[in-house]
Amino acid sequence: MLFIVISILLLLGNQILTSILVFFPIHLVEYLSSLSWLVLGYIGLAFLGWCLGSDTISRK
């Protein structure tokens, strides 16, 4: 009985992790690719500004 419970928990955990780590990023990439290049450029520039901005604040 314990073996069956552990097996079911492992299978459910595997399904949950697979859906989170595999299918969610795929859906995210599909969503981002459906946006226009201009919006993707703004997102990229905002990310770069965030990365570089946090670096200069830590130097003060």
C-alpha positions in Angstrom: 0.0 0.0 0.0 2.8 2.4 0.9 4.5 1.6 -2.5 1.3 2.5 -4.3 0.9 5.8 -2.4 4.6 6.7 -3.1 4.3 5.8 -6.8 1.2 8.0 -7.2 2.8 10.9 -5.4 5.9 10.6 -7.6 3.8 10.4 -10.8 1.7 13.4 -9.8 4.9 15.4 -8.9 6.4 14.5 -12.2 3.4 15.7 -14.1 3.2 19.0 -12.1 7.0 19.7 -12.6 6.7 18.8 -16.3 3.8 21.2 -16.8 5.6 24.0 -15.0 9.2 23.5 -16.3 8.3 22.5 -19.9 4.9 23.6 -21.1 4.8 27.0 -19.3 8.0 28.3 -21.0 6.7 27.0 -24.3 3.5 28.9 -23.9 5.4 32.0 -22.8 7.6 31.9 -25.9 4.6 31.4 -28.1 2.9 34.4 -26.5 6.0 36.6 -26.8 6.5 35.6 -30.4 3.0 36.7 -31.3 3.8 40.3 -30.1 5.1 42.7 -32.7 8.9 43.3 -33.0 8.4 46.8 -31.6 6.9 45.6 -28.4 9.7 42.9 -28.1 12.3 45.7 -28.6 10.7 47.8 -25.9 10.7 44.8 -23.5 14.4 44.1 -24.4 15.4 47.7 -23.8 13.5 47.8 -20.5 15.3 44.6 -19.4 18.7 46.1 -20.4 17.8 49.3 -18.5 16.8 47.3 -15.5 20.0 45.3 -15.5 22.3 48.3 -16.1 20.3 50.5 -13.7 20.5 48.2 -10.8 24.3 47.9 -11.4 24.9 51.7 -11.2 22.7 52.1 -8.1 24.8 49.6 -6.1 28.0 51.6 -6.8 26.8 54.6 -4.8 
